[in-house]
Amino acid sequence: MNIAGSFTLSTLVSTYSVSITNFIATLAGQTIDLAGKTISSRVNFNGTGSWTLANDFNSTNEVHFVKGTFNSVNKLISAFLIGVDGNLSRTLNFGTSQINLQYSWEVIDTTNLSINLSAATINFMPSNFGSYSGFVRSNGVHYNKVNFNSFSSPTLEGNNYYTSLKTFGSAYINGKNSIDSLIAGGGLYTNFSSSYYSYSAALVSTIKYLSVGTKFAYSPDNNMIINRAVLFGDADIYHSCRIDTISLSPSRYYSISASSIITTNSITANGYCSKFVEIVSQPSSQINLQGGSAYFDYVRFTNVKIVATNAIIATNSFDGGGNTGLSIIPFVGQKLYWVGGTGNWRDQTHWASVSGGTSTGCIPNDYDSVFFDQNSFTANGQVVTIDTVSRCKNMDWTGTNKTVSVNGSGLLTIYGSLVLAPTVITFNQQKINMLADTNAVVNSYNCNFGSDFLFEGKGSWSVQSNFKTTGYILFEKGSLVFNGNNLEANALYSYRSDSARRNLDITGSTIVLQNGFGVYNNGKGFILNALNSQINIIFGGISCKRLTFNNVTLGMGGPFVSYTNNVEGSNTFKSLRFLNSAYLGGACSADTLTVAGTFTQQNEGAPYYSYLTPIITGIIKSATVEGNFNVSLSDTLQNYQKLFLNGTGVFYNSNNIDTLILSSGKSYSFYPSKRQNIHSLQVNGSCGGLNADFIDASGRKNEISISLILPKLFLIVSLEI
């Protein structure tokens, strides 16, 4: 529908719906009065005349300004989106109007455009038709207030000026803008590039006041100037910028990328006992403090360089190394006592500075030792829930006189000792990181853990009692000594690729692992002390390189015919016993080797390993294989002092065998071009005979050297050349 003059709806009209409404007036003084009704069609203003609103303008569709003059006269305007299109003559006066949009505001071209938004407010409202992020796309427009009133992630494109910009969600700003006040309840992500507009390198983005709720990721291609910034969330600063006054918040992480320079007159990072501010800088980055005003309290610094004319002091803080330009007065840990019975770790009302006391308002941090004693619980069966990421120096439960449990899905990090009490029934934390840098102890008093454990520190842990968990043990650094105590776990692994020292001492202990033992990436720096120990593997295997074990038994889960236990990598065993079929990857040494099922041995070369030196030769003093024997160590020589085969056998490689005991009625094949040095050959049984084939289709000769054949044996040997 084309309307060449004024447009007035009657209050008696219930709805107005056409496909497109074109206002094409060529004369000034036209009015639009919707009488409180809502237009559901697209609206185009594309005449050379002028229109004035006589009432609020409500639309559920798009509104486009192409030509002419529009005066809102401070009335409310609602639409799905507003577009200012083309480059024809347009004059738009919005006065103090409130403009409610469901999707976007877009000015394609400001040529021949006069637009007045300096007192208007643009609100992006939640849509009835779905969830939209919303965006403002324009160039060179002066906005008063722009509010994104939903938890969306709007995008702003172009070089514009905003008196006030506010979003409940995260904001993405692409362009060099000037903003008096920017408040982002979510994160703020900036970039000076755009797919719609080109920017002059001379333009600088300025923000007078900045408040960010979650994350500030600043990544422009030119400097940004911020008069005052309050960062409530994390910040990643990827380029140089000037922030005259900057405030950093507790429990937040601030990263300054390489070669970035932050210039400021004043910086405040004010944490407190349980919520530290963390500042981490990359090489060649720095903070230039021109005004000399700095307040640091409860801050962790790593590689932070501050350039200032006066001395900068940080109190109650941590030196992570590589810091210059400031004096760090270290934080001294305190003792915190659990009070109030059942509760969550992060509930500060449960922590007191004295046993049975009132809350200090602090939650334990890295340097605080925590105690659970006779004043911590009021009844049996109470529960401590570690509900989020939590940490402490030492944890001590020895004074507890009530039966209690610990559970939770949060990560618990302990930088010292862990000592429980017999009254701690279960400890079902999802994961526990043990990161001691000095000597520490672990005493579970036989408590059953339901936790994965990571041991990774410069110090050592002395295990004082039997240790049992349904999770895995990941041992990455330090010394872990069991002192003859036993271990039950899902698995024990070490994944490090460097040569960090790892000393695992299981002397005299019995280790029961559900799914195996593994030391990957060559096992550099890994030392195993296993004297008089017993390792029992239920279903899994052993994957490591050149370690010395005592007694190892695999297949404790039962004699499953289809299940094969693996031992990968060349290692040494006093006793290696397979209760099922066995796969041996590498030339191992053992005093005794026992295999209840089929025995398969191949070259060392499992996918987890990369070996730089030749494979060592294995020496097995006594081997008994009840099932079939299948060995193909083609690039090394396996030495058997005694080898008893109760099943068939295939020798793919050369061997030295002092005593070879074969079973009657079985077949044995020796592959071509291999030499078998056998000192004594015995056959169990009599009438069944022994078939030993030496076959070489290529015409090369097999060699077998037998120094002694025992009498009364029926031996059939066929040799083909």
Solvent accessible surface area in square Angstrom, and as a share of the most:
residue,aa,sasa,rsa
1,M,114,0.51
2,N,100,0.51
3,I,20,0.10
4,A,70,0.54
5,G,24,0.23
6,S,59,0.38
7,F,20,0.08
8,T,94,0.55
9,L,18,0.09
10,S,54,0.35
11,T,102,0.59
12,L,165,0.82
13,V,51,0.29
14,S,91,0.59
15,T,104,0.60
16,Y,25,0.09
17,S,83,0.54
18,V,48,0.28
19,S,98,0.63
20,I,68,0.35
21,T,0,0.00
22,N,31,0.16
23,F,0,0.00
24,I,62,0.31
25,A,0,0.00
26,T,97,0.56
27,L,127,0.63
28,A,81,0.63
29,G,59,0.57
30,Q,24,0.11
31,T,55,0.32
32,I,1,0.01
33,D,36,0.19
34,L,2,0.01
35,A,23,0.18
36,G,54,0.52
37,K,46,0.20
38,T,59,0.34
39,I,0,0.00
40,S,50,0.32
41,S,2,0.01
42,R,83,0.30
43,V,0,0.00
44,N,19,0.10
45,F,2,0.01
46,N,42,0.22
47,G,3,0.03
48,T,95,0.55
49,G,3,0.03
50,S,16,0.11
51,W,1,0.00
52,T,44,0.25
53,L,4,0.02
54,A,55,0.43
55,N,56,0.29
56,D,47,0.24
57,F,4,0.02
58,N,34,0.17
59,S,7,0.05
60,T,57,0.33
61,N,48,0.25
62,E,45,0.20
63,V,2,0.01
64,H,19,0.09
65,F,5,0.02
66,V,37,0.21
67,K,61,0.26
68,G,9,0.09
69,T,38,0.22
70,F,5,0.02
71,N,39,0.20
72,S,0,0.00
73,V,72,0.41
74,N,88,0.45
75,K,56,0.24
76,L,56,0.28
77,I,4,0.02
78,S,25,0.16
79,A,3,0.02
80,F,36,0.15
81,L,22,0.11
82,I,0,0.00
83,G,3,0.03
84,V,0,0.00
85,D,34,0.18
86,G,37,0.35
87,N,76,0.39
88,L,85,0.42
89,S,81,0.52
90,R,3,0.01
91,T,44,0.26
92,L,2,0.01
93,N,55,0.28
94,F,0,0.00
95,G,25,0.24
96,T,87,0.50
97,S,0,0.00
98,Q,82,0.37
99,I,0,0.00
100,N,27,0.14
101,L,0,0.00
102,Q,35,0.16
103,Y,65,0.25
104,S,2,0.01
105,W,0,0.00
106,E,33,0.15
107,V,1,0.01
108,I,91,0.46
109,D,50,0.26
110,T,56,0.32
111,T,69,0.40
112,N,94,0.48
113,L,29,0.15
114,S,63,0.41
115,I,41,0.21
116,N,64,0.33
117,L,3,0.02
118,S,60,0.39
119,A,48,0.37
120,A,1,0.01
121,T,28,0.16
122,I,3,0.01
123,N,12,0.06
124,F,9,0.04
125,M,73,0.33
126,P,82,0.52
127,S,20,0.13
128,N,134,0.69
129,F,129,0.54
130,G,39,0.38
131,S,114,0.74
132,Y,78,0.30
133,S,61,0.40
134,G,5,0.05
135,F,29,0.12
136,V,0,0.00
137,R,33,0.12
138,S,0,0.00
139,N,46,0.23
140,G,65,0.63
141,V,4,0.02
142,H,88,0.39
143,Y,1,0.00
144,N,22,0.11
145,K,95,0.40
146,V,0,0.00
147,N,28,0.14
148,F,2,0.01
149,N,48,0.25
150,S,28,0.18
151,F,178,0.74
152,S,15,0.10
153,S,48,0.31
154,P,0,0.00
155,T,37,0.22
156,L,2,0.01
157,E,13,0.06
158,G,0,0.00
159,N,24,0.12
160,N,8,0.04
161,Y,67,0.25
162,Y,1,0.00
163,T,45,0.26
164,S,27,0.18
165,L,2,0.01
166,K,83,0.35
167,T,2,0.01
168,F,91,0.38
169,G,9,0.08
170,S,25,0.16
171,A,1,0.00
172,Y,88,0.33
173,I,8,0.04
174,N,33,0.17
175,G,1,0.01
176,K,13,0.06
177,N,2,0.01
178,S,38,0.25
179,I,4,0.02
180,D,32,0.17
181,S,31,0.20
182,L,0,0.00
183,I,67,0.34
184,A,1,0.01
185,G,41,0.40
186,G,8,0.08
187,G,0,0.00
188,L,0,0.00
189,Y,63,0.24
190,T,8,0.05
191,N,61,0.31
192,F,3,0.01
193,S,62,0.40
194,S,30,0.19
195,S,103,0.66
196,Y,121,0.46
197,Y,33,0.13
198,S,102,0.66
199,Y,42,0.16
200,S,61,0.40
201,A,84,0.65
202,A,88,0.68
203,L,69,0.34
204,V,58,0.33
205,S,4,0.03
206,T,46,0.27
207,I,2,0.01
208,K,109,0.46
209,Y,64,0.24
210,L,0,0.00
211,S,9,0.06
212,V,1,0.00
213,G,20,0.19
214,T,68,0.39
215,K,66,0.28
216,F,0,0.00
217,A,14,0.11
218,Y,0,0.00
219,S,37,0.24
220,P,4,0.02
221,D,99,0.51
222,N,45,0.23
223,N,80,0.41
224,M,3,0.01
225,I,63,0.32
226,I,0,0.00
227,N,63,0.32
228,R,121,0.44
229,A,0,0.00
230,V,18,0.10
231,L,1,0.00
232,F,104,0.43
233,G,0,0.00
234,D,41,0.21
235,A,1,0.00
236,D,22,0.11
237,I,8,0.04
238,Y,104,0.39
239,H,80,0.36
240,S,34,0.22
241,C,5,0.03
242,R,72,0.26
243,I,0,0.00
244,D,34,0.18
245,T,51,0.30
246,I,5,0.02
247,S,32,0.21
248,L,15,0.08
249,S,15,0.09
250,P,42,0.26
251,S,60,0.38
252,R,86,0.31
253,Y,93,0.35
254,Y,8,0.03
255,S,22,0.14
256,I,5,0.02
257,S,25,0.16
258,A,57,0.44
259,S,77,0.50
260,S,2,0.01
261,I,62,0.31
262,I,7,0.04
263,T,23,0.13
264,T,0,0.00
265,N,54,0.28
266,S,25,0.16
267,I,5,0.03
268,T,45,0.26
269,A,0,0.00
270,N,71,0.36
271,G,4,0.04
272,Y,92,0.35
273,C,15,0.09
274,S,13,0.08
275,K,65,0.27
276,F,9,0.04
277,V,0,0.00
278,E,51,0.23
279,I,3,0.01
280,V,20,0.11
281,S,1,0.01
282,Q,77,0.34
283,P,100,0.63
284,S,84,0.54
285,S,3,0.02
286,Q,32,0.14
287,I,3,0.02
288,N,34,0.18
289,L,4,0.02
290,Q,108,0.48
291,G,50,0.48
292,G,18,0.17
293,S,59,0.38
294,A,32,0.25
295,Y,116,0.44
296,F,3,0.01
297,D,17,0.09
298,Y,39,0.15
299,V,0,0.00
300,R,44,0.16
301,F,0,0.00
302,T,37,0.21
303,N,67,0.34
304,V,1,0.00
305,K,92,0.39
306,I,9,0.04
307,V,69,0.40
308,A,34,0.27
309,T,132,0.77
310,N,77,0.39
311,A,87,0.67
312,I,9,0.04
313,I,92,0.47
314,A,0,0.00
315,T,50,0.29
316,N,50,0.26
317,S,0,0.00
318,F,19,0.08
319,D,94,0.49
320,G,51,0.49
321,G,32,0.30
322,G,57,0.55
323,N,29,0.15
324,T,75,0.44
325,G,45,0.43
326,L,26,0.13
327,S,64,0.42
328,I,37,0.19
329,I,89,0.45
330,P,93,0.58
331,F,16,0.07
332,V,124,0.71
333,G,31,0.30
334,Q,59,0.26
335,K,119,0.50
336,L,0,0.00
337,Y,41,0.16
338,W,0,0.00
339,V,16,0.09
340,G,57,0.54
341,G,1,0.01
342,T,79,0.46
343,G,13,0.13
344,N,69,0.35
345,W,1,0.00
346,R,69,0.25
347,D,54,0.28
348,Q,86,0.38
349,T,85,0.49
350,H,19,0.09
351,W,0,0.00
352,A,0,0.00
353,S,58,0.37
354,V,92,0.53
355,S,43,0.28
356,G,45,0.44
357,G,20,0.19
358,T,121,0.70
359,S,48,0.31
360,T,53,0.31
361,G,25,0.24
362,C,17,0.10
363,I,10,0.05
364,P,2,0.01
365,N,3,0.02
366,D,16,0.08
367,Y,102,0.39
368,D,0,0.00
369,S,17,0.11
370,V,0,0.00
371,F,47,0.19
372,F,1,0.01
373,D,17,0.09
374,Q,97,0.43
375,N,73,0.37
376,S,0,0.00
377,F,9,0.04
378,T,108,0.63
379,A,46,0.36
380,N,102,0.52
381,G,56,0.54
382,Q,31,0.14
383,V,41,0.23
384,V,1,0.00
385,T,37,0.22
386,I,1,0.01
387,D,60,0.31
388,T,53,0.31
389,V,76,0.44
390,S,0,0.00
391,R,74,0.27
392,C,0,0.00
393,K,61,0.26
394,N,50,0.26
395,M,2,0.01
396,D,37,0.19
397,W,2,0.01
398,T,75,0.44
399,G,32,0.30
400,T,10,0.06
401,N,88,0.45
402,K,54,0.23
403,T,51,0.29
404,V,1,0.01
405,S,28,0.18
406,V,1,0.01
407,N,58,0.30
408,G,20,0.19
409,S,84,0.54
410,G,8,0.08
411,L,54,0.27
412,L,0,0.00
413,T,10,0.06
414,I,0,0.00
415,Y,55,0.21
416,G,4,0.04
417,S,20,0.13
418,L,1,0.00
419,V,25,0.14
420,L,0,0.00
421,A,2,0.01
422,P,99,0.62
423,T,33,0.19
424,V,3,0.02
425,I,92,0.47
426,T,42,0.24
427,F,0,0.00
428,N,71,0.37
429,Q,0,0.00
430,Q,109,0.48
431,K,66,0.28
432,I,0,0.00
433,N,18,0.09
434,M,0,0.00
435,L,42,0.21
436,A,0,0.00
437,D,84,0.43
438,T,86,0.50
439,N,135,0.69
440,A,6,0.04
441,V,53,0.30
442,V,1,0.01
443,N,24,0.12
444,S,2,0.01
445,Y,86,0.33
446,N,96,0.49
447,C,5,0.03
448,N,72,0.37
449,F,3,0.01
450,G,28,0.27
451,S,1,0.00
452,D,35,0.18
453,F,1,0.00
454,L,20,0.10
455,F,4,0.02
456,E,58,0.26
457,G,6,0.06
458,K,142,0.60
459,G,8,0.07
460,S,25,0.16
461,W,1,0.00
462,S,32,0.21
463,V,3,0.02
464,Q,85,0.38
465,S,17,0.11
466,N,65,0.33
467,F,6,0.02
468,K,84,0.36
469,T,4,0.03
470,T,104,0.60
471,G,10,0.09
472,Y,71,0.27
473,I,2,0.01
474,L,27,0.13
475,F,0,0.00
476,E,18,0.08
477,K,61,0.26
478,G,1,0.01
479,S,11,0.07
480,L,1,0.00
481,V,38,0.22
482,F,4,0.02
483,N,86,0.44
484,G,35,0.33
485,N,30,0.15
486,N,60,0.31
487,L,0,0.00
488,E,72,0.32
489,A,7,0.06
490,N,50,0.26
491,A,0,0.00
492,L,2,0.01
493,Y,45,0.17
494,S,0,0.00
495,Y,100,0.38
496,R,52,0.19
497,S,82,0.53
498,D,67,0.35
499,S,79,0.51
500,A,18,0.14
501,R,118,0.43
502,R,0,0.00
503,N,32,0.16
504,L,0,0.00
505,D,30,0.15
506,I,3,0.01
507,T,51,0.30
508,G,41,0.39
509,S,1,0.01
510,T,48,0.28
511,I,3,0.01
512,V,41,0.24
513,L,0,0.00
514,Q,71,0.32
515,N,67,0.35
516,G,2,0.02
517,F,5,0.02
518,G,0,0.00
519,V,1,0.00
520,Y,23,0.09
521,N,61,0.31
522,N,32,0.17
523,G,12,0.11
524,K,92,0.39
525,G,31,0.30
526,F,14,0.06
527,I,92,0.47
528,L,18,0.09
529,N,54,0.28
530,A,8,0.06
531,L,120,0.60
532,N,100,0.51
533,S,2,0.01
534,Q,47,0.21
535,I,1,0.01
536,N,22,0.11
537,I,0,0.00
538,I,32,0.16
539,F,69,0.29
540,G,15,0.15
541,G,16,0.15
542,I,1,0.00
543,S,17,0.11
544,C,0,0.00
545,K,25,0.10
546,R,85,0.31
547,L,16,0.08
548,T,84,0.49
549,F,5,0.02
550,N,18,0.09
551,N,46,0.24
552,V,1,0.01
553,T,13,0.07
554,L,0,0.00
555,G,0,0.00
556,M,82,0.37
557,G,27,0.26
558,G,19,0.18
559,P,116,0.73
560,F,101,0.42
561,V,145,0.83
562,S,114,0.73
563,Y,71,0.27
564,T,62,0.36
565,N,1,0.00
566,N,59,0.30
567,V,0,0.00
568,E,23,0.10
569,G,1,0.01
570,S,0,0.00
571,N,1,0.00
572,T,52,0.30
573,F,3,0.01
574,K,108,0.46
575,S,31,0.20
576,L,2,0.01
577,R,121,0.44
578,F,1,0.00
579,L,50,0.25
580,N,8,0.04
581,S,21,0.13
582,A,1,0.01
583,Y,53,0.20
584,L,1,0.00
585,G,3,0.03
586,G,0,0.00
587,A,0,0.00
588,C,1,0.01
589,S,21,0.13
590,A,5,0.04
591,D,51,0.26
592,T,59,0.34
593,L,2,0.01
594,T,51,0.30
595,V,0,0.00
596,A,51,0.39
597,G,17,0.16
598,T,50,0.29
599,F,0,0.00
600,T,30,0.18
601,Q,0,0.00
602,Q,79,0.35
603,N,53,0.27
604,E,13,0.06
605,G,57,0.54
606,A,14,0.11
607,P,128,0.80
608,Y,120,0.46
609,Y,22,0.08
610,S,70,0.45
611,Y,46,0.18
612,L,146,0.73
613,T,74,0.43
614,P,120,0.76
615,I,37,0.19
616,I,73,0.37
617,T,61,0.36
618,G,0,0.00
619,I,86,0.43
620,I,1,0.01
621,K,98,0.42
622,S,35,0.23
623,A,1,0.01
624,T,38,0.22
625,V,0,0.00
626,E,77,0.34
627,G,18,0.17
628,N,75,0.38
629,F,2,0.01
630,N,53,0.27
631,V,1,0.00
632,S,32,0.20
633,L,0,0.00
634,S,67,0.43
635,D,92,0.48
636,T,23,0.13
637,L,59,0.29
638,Q,0,0.00
639,N,33,0.17
640,Y,3,0.01
641,Q,77,0.34
642,K,90,0.38
643,L,0,0.00
644,F,41,0.17
645,L,0,0.00
646,N,60,0.31
647,G,5,0.05
648,T,53,0.31
649,G,1,0.01
650,V,42,0.24
651,F,0,0.00
652,Y,64,0.24
653,N,1,0.00
654,S,28,0.18
655,N,0,0.00
656,N,45,0.23
657,I,3,0.01
658,D,73,0.38
659,T,28,0.16
660,L,0,0.00
661,I,17,0.09
662,L,2,0.01
663,S,10,0.06
664,S,31,0.20
665,G,59,0.56
666,K,73,0.31
667,S,55,0.35
668,Y,1,0.00
669,S,39,0.25
670,F,9,0.04
671,Y,96,0.37
672,P,35,0.22
673,S,52,0.34
674,K,54,0.23
675,R,102,0.37
676,Q,2,0.01
677,N,52,0.27
678,I,4,0.02
679,H,110,0.49
680,S,11,0.07
681,L,11,0.05
682,Q,55,0.25
683,V,15,0.09
684,N,68,0.35
685,G,55,0.53
686,S,77,0.50
687,C,128,0.76
688,G,57,0.55
689,G,3,0.03
690,L,1,0.00
691,N,71,0.36
692,A,6,0.05
693,D,45,0.23
694,F,9,0.04
695,I,89,0.45
696,D,6,0.03
697,A,112,0.87
698,S,75,0.48
699,G,40,0.39
700,R,133,0.48
701,K,127,0.54
702,N,7,0.04
703,E,84,0.37
704,I,58,0.30
705,S,45,0.29
706,I,50,0.26
707,S,78,0.50
708,L,89,0.44
709,I,85,0.43
710,L,57,0.28
711,P,104,0.66
712,K,200,0.85
713,L,50,0.25
714,F,120,0.50
715,L,51,0.25
716,I,85,0.43
717,V,76,0.44
718,S,50,0.32
719,L,91,0.45
720,E,102,0.46
721,I,129,0.65
